[in-house]
Amino acid sequence: MNCAACNCEIAVAPGERIGFRDVCEGCDADLHSCVNCAHYDPSAYNDCRESSAEYVADRDRANRCDWFQPGSRAGGDGSEHARALGDLDSLFKK
């Protein structure tokens, strides 16, 4: 899996679980969080594709969701978002 905050690769062996208090070695971000979960989907109801999961208010912080599975989506420093905003600014000559 990759850390959603810094995109650091986290080695997870098959069957290994991410603990509730585990943090990324690269940036100290919580690993057992919604943004690092395979079920996380901002376009889904409650931002989660697992219908049985309880609502979590802070998606970036550690939580005790029993449905957590390490996700494979690449995170990062927000550079893609910043690039998109820059493209919009240049489009409208801001």
DOMI-817667 format. One record per residue: residue in three letters; x, z, y negated of N, C-alpha, C in turn. Coordinates in steps of 0.2 Angstrom, whole numbers, padded with zeros to 4 digits, always signed. Last residue first. Layout:
BEGIN
ALAXZYXZYXZY;...
***
This chain:
BEGIN
LYS-0028-0071-0171-0029-0065-0174-0022-0062-0176;LYS-0033-0084-0166-0028-0083-0171-0028-0077-0175;PHE-0040-0085-0155-0044-0084-0161-0039-0082-0167;LEU-0030-0087-0146-0035-0091-0146-0039-0091-0153;SER-0022-0075-0148-0020-0082-0150-0025-0087-0150;ASP-0031-0066-0142-0029-0065-0149-0026-0072-0152;LEU-0032-0070-0129-0038-0070-0133-0036-0070-0140;ASP-0018-0068-0125-0021-0075-0125-0027-0075-0129;GLY-0018-0054-0126-0014-0058-0131-0016-0065-0131;LEU-0027-0051-0116-0029-0049-0123-0025-0053-0128;ALA-0019-0055-0105-0026-0058-0107-0028-0057-0114;ARG-0008-0047-0107-0007-0054-0107-0014-0057-0109;ALA-0014-0034-0104-0011-0035-0110-0010-0043-0112;HIS-0018-0037-0090-0023-0035-0095-0020-0037-0102;GLU-0005-0038-0085-0010-0043-0084-0015-0043-0090;SER+0001-0026-0088+0004-0032-0091-0001-0037-0091;GLY-0002-0014-0082-0007-0016-0087-0005-0023-0090;ASP+0008-0010-0073+0008-0007-0080+0003-0010-0084;GLY+0000-0010-0057+0005-0012-0062+0004-0008-0068;GLY-0006-0015-0042-0008-0012-0049-0003-0014-0054;ALA-0013-0024-0029-0007-0023-0033-0009-0020-0040;ARG-0022-0018-0015-0022-0022-0021-0016-0019-0025;SER-0023-0012-0003-0017-0016-0004-0017-0020-0010;GLY-0027+0006+0000-0029-0001-0002-0022-0005-0003;PRO-0030+0018+0012-0025+0015+0007-0027+0008+0006;GLN-0046+0025+0011-0042+0021+0015-0037+0018+0010;PHE-0058+0038+0010-0052+0035+0007-0048+0031+0012;TRP-0069+0045+0013-0069+0038+0015-0063+0035+0013;ASP-0068+0058+0008-0067+0057+0015-0067+0050+0018;CYS-0062+0063-0007-0066+0058-0003-0064+0057+0004;ARG-0056+0072-0016-0057+0073-0009-0061+0069-0005;ASN-0044+0065-0028-0050+0067-0026-0051+0069-0018;ALA-0033+0062-0042-0034+0064-0034-0041+0067-0033;ARG-0038+0050-0054-0035+0056-0052-0037+0058-0044;ASP-0044+0038-0058-0037+0038-0057-0034+0045-0055;ARG-0058+0040-0059-0055+0036-0053-0048+0036-0052;ASP-0068+0053-0062-0061+0051-0064-0058+0047-0058;ALA-0080+0054-0055-0080+0053-0062-0073+0050-0064;VAL-0087+0048-0040-0081+0052-0043-0080+0049-0050;TYR-0101+0050-0029-0098+0048-0036-0092+0052-0038;GLU-0097+0049-0011-0100+0052-0017-0097+0050-0023;ALA-0101+0036+0000-0096+0040-0004-0099+0043-0010;SER-0109+0027+0007-0110+0034+0008-0105+0039+0004;SER-0105+0014+0003-0111+0017+0001-0112+0024+0002;GLU-0091+0008-0002-0093+0012+0003-0099+0016+0001;ARG-0087+0001-0013-0091-0003-0008-0093+0002-0003;CYS-0088+0008-0030-0086+0009-0023-0090+0005-0018;ASP-0093+0009-0043-0086+0006-0042-0083+0007-0035;ASN-0106+0012-0043-0102+0017-0043-0094+0015-0042;TYR-0108-0004-0036-0111+0002-0038-0107+0008-0038;ALA-0094-0015-0040-0099-0012-0036-0102-0006-0039;SER-0084-0019-0048-0090-0023-0049-0096-0020-0044;PRO-0073-0012-0045-0076-0011-0051-0082-0014-0052;ASP-0070-0005-0030-0072-0012-0032-0076-0010-0039;TYR-0062+0003-0017-0063+0003-0024-0064-0004-0026;HIS-0059+0003-0003-0066+0003-0005-0067+0002-0012;ALA-0045+0006-0003-0047-0001-0001-0055-0002-0002;CYS-0039+0015-0017-0043+0015-0011-0045+0008-0009;ASN-0033+0018-0029-0028+0016-0023-0032+0015-0017;VAL-0043+0022-0037-0040+0015-0039-0035+0013-0033;CYS-0047+0034-0031-0051+0028-0030-0047+0022-0032;SER-0033+0043-0023-0037+0042-0029-0041+0035-0028;HIS-0020+0048-0018-0027+0049-0015-0032+0048-0020;LEU-0010+0048-0027-0011+0042-0022-0018+0042-0019;ASP-0006+0051-0044-0010+0053-0038-0011+0047-0033;ALA+0010+0047-0050+0003+0046-0050+0000+0048-0044;ASP+0024+0047-0051+0020+0054-0050+0013+0053-0051;CYS+0031+0035-0050+0028+0037-0057+0024+0044-0057;GLY+0038+0034-0038+0040+0030-0044+0037+0033-0050;GLU+0031+0041-0028+0038+0043-0030+0041+0040-0036;CYS+0015+0047-0030+0019+0041-0030+0026+0043-0032;VAL+0009+0061-0021+0010+0057-0027+0015+0052-0026;ASP-0003+0070-0012+0002+0065-0012+0002+0062-0019;ARG-0014+0078-0010-0010+0080-0016-0003+0075-0016;PHE-0021+0073+0000-0025+0074-0006-0020+0076-0012;GLY-0012+0061+0009-0014+0068+0008-0017+0068+0001;ILE-0015+0047+0019-0013+0049+0012-0016+0056+0011;ARG-0011+0046+0036-0016+0047+0031-0012+0049+0025;GLU-0007+0034+0049-0005+0039+0044-0010+0040+0039;GLY-0011+0023+0056-0014+0029+0058-0012+0035+0053;PRO+0004+0014+0052-0003+0014+0055-0005+0021+0058;ALA+0012+0021+0038+0012+0019+0045+0005+0019+0048;VAL+0015+0016+0022+0010+0020+0026+0010+0017+0033;ALA+0025+0016+0008+0025+0014+0016+0020+0019+0019;ILE+0022+0009-0007+0021+0015-0003+0021+0013+0004;GLU+0029+0001-0020+0027+0000-0013+0027+0007-0010;CYS+0023+0002-0037+0028+0004-0032+0025+0004-0025;ASN+0014+0000-0047+0015-0006-0042+0020-0004-0037;CYS+0010+0010-0055+0016+0007-0056+0018+0001-0052;ALA-0004+0012-0052-0002+0014-0058+0005+0010-0060;ALA-0007+0010-0038-0011+0006-0043-0008+0007-0050;CYS+0006+0007-0027+0003+0012-0031-0001+0008-0037;ASN+0002-0002-0012+0005-0002-0018+0002+0003-0023;MET+0004+0000+0006+0000+0000+0000+0004+0000-0006;
***
